[in-house]
Amino acid sequence: MTITSFFHWSDLLKDVQGLFFDLVALTVALADKVGDDKGLAEHLKLPIQRINDYQLLLKHHAGCNKL
């Protein structure tokens, strides 16, 4: 890796980090606006919670493909 590419990636990483912090701030502001007291992690599904969603999707797509 050249020193130029290192600085390029370093700048890119700083930009991504800034966008992430902006997204977190926006999420908190919107949650405050609607009176939501849950954190972001409480809204995200755990992998085990997605199994039912996958089953429903498979049933739906199986029903759509019948001739």
N, C-alpha and C positions, 0 to 999 in steps of 0.2 A: 504494500500500500504506500502510495506516495504521500508526501506531506500535504499536497494540494487536495487530494481526494479525502484525506483525513479531515481537513478543515471543512470541506464540502459536506461530508456526513455529519460533522459536528454541528454545523449551521442547520442542517435539515432536522437533526434531532431536537435542537432548541426550538425550531418552528413547530414540530409535532408536539413537543411538551407544552408549548404555549397554547396550542389549539386544545389540547386535553384539559388544561386548567380553565380555559374559556368555557368548554363544554360542561365541566363540573360546576362552574359558577352559574351558568345558565340553568342547569338542572336544579340547583338549589334555589335559585330565584323563582323558577316556575313552581316548584314544590311549595315555597312560601306563599306564592300568589294564590294557589288553590287550597291552601291550608293542609297540605299533606305533611304528616310528621314522620313518615317512613324514610329511611335512607335508600339510596340507589340499590344497594345490595339486597334489600328486602323486596324489591320489585323484580329482580332477576330470577329466572328459574334455575334450579339446580338440574344437572343432567338427568337424575332419576325422575324428576318431575316432568320431563319432556316425553317420557315413554308413551303416555296416553295420547299426547298430541300426534306422535308418529303413527300409533295404531289407527287413530281417526283419519289421518291423511291416507294411509294405505287402504282403508275401507272405502274412502271416497274415490280414490283413483281406480280401485278395482271395480267399483260400480260404474264408473264413467267409461271403462274400456270394454264393457260387455256389448256384444253385437246381437 
